[in-house]
Amino acid sequence: MPDIHLPIGTSSVHRLMACPASLSRSKLAPDSGSSGAADEGTLLHTVMENIYQHDMTAEEQVGETTYKDLVFTSEMLVDQIVPAIAATEKLLDMVDADELILEQFVQLIPAVAGGTLDMIAVSSDEKTILLNDYKFGYNGVDVENNKQILMAAASAATDPITKAVFAKAERFIGAITQPKVHGDTSPTWEFNKGHLAEFSINLGSAIAEADRDIPLAKSGAHCKYCRAAPFCDEKKLAARSALLLDKTQEADLVEALAIVDEVEAWAKDVKKTAHKLLEQGAEINSWKLVQKRATRRWADPAAVEDKIRKAKKIRLEQGFKMELKSPPQIEKLCKEIGYPFDRFSDLVTSVSSGTTLAPESDKRPAVGKQVIPDNLLALVAKT
């Protein structure tokens, strides 16, 4: 994967367009580093790149392909890469792909705006272009009006490297391949050159706003992953406003639910940033790092196991714990060793752990309200 960073990239353009002030503020904020999930995503992107660009199989990369201290495992293969390959192949068949452009760095505005998209596929008649973006997290990403895809498409339509290919296209299809959310299928969104022209105009307006002495600042879901979020006055105001809402009043409760995820994410980011700064030697008034509560652990587990096996008064089942693995874990095992999981199918059931809050836009059906029988209502009324 190309390691080229521009002030305005495909992954940050949605934030710039929603909050132009984020561009200058992010430059001043310290880099909090990448998370474990982000590093795993980079590793899996590399695996997919090796498959489609270097003709490597996913299986031969197990234990071999690495990123930082992460190693590609058979579990990652089954969970993420197998469904990602299946979803990608469906997309390529859908557009009758004849040419693949993989991990190509393109620029909309040289040295300022551009980025890389995982896969650009051109149909055999050169009239359709597919832009496929891999996501390997649990948080679903919408494909419709996706700014990252639009940014990549607009950049590829402008950059001399890919401009000729995009000039012939009449339709564009954006796709998000996200195994943990969509399995082996990818949601798609069809757009045209009019969408790209509108996007470019809106991006230009956002860049002009960002260049002002006091650019527009706005908090929202787009603040996620913004370096400046922990220090942002708009985020602080949103958090303080939330404290004033009365959760016993329906109107306030609805308003609070609308911002609770945003405030929770901000609070988590504040703690993460403060922790990292203190680790690096910075001083934060009234705060310090301390050791977490110590828990007892075996200094030499192998020696303890040996002692338990030899102890006459301790039975093995008293010293060791073994439990049955879950259906998904057994299914993974079956795929790895080539054993048919369908022999367990009639023994599997799905049980919800309970209910959870979700916005009205969530695709899952709402849980019905509990109906109280009339005879019980009458009995309660009498008492």
Buried (B, 14 or more C-beta within 10 A) or exposed (E): BEEEEBBBBBBBBBBBBBBBBBBBBBEEBBEBEEEEEEBBBBBBBBBBBBBBEEEBEBEEBBEEBEBEEBBBEBEBBBBBBBBBBBBBEBBBEBBEBEEBBBBBBBBBBEEEBBBBBBBBBBBEEBEBBBBBBBBBBEEBBEBEEBBBBBBBBBBBBBBEBBEEBBEEBEBBBBBBBBBBBBEBBBBBBEBEBEBBEEBBEEBEEBBEBBEEEEBEBEBBEBBBBBBBBBBBEBBBEBBEEBEEBEEEEEEBEEBBEEBEEBBEBBEEBBEBBBBBBBEEEEEEEEEEEEEEEEEEEEEEEEEEBEEBEEEEEEEEEEEEEEEEEEBEEBBBBBBEEEEEBEEEEEEEEEEEEEEEEEEEEEEEEEEEEEEEEEEEEEEEEEE
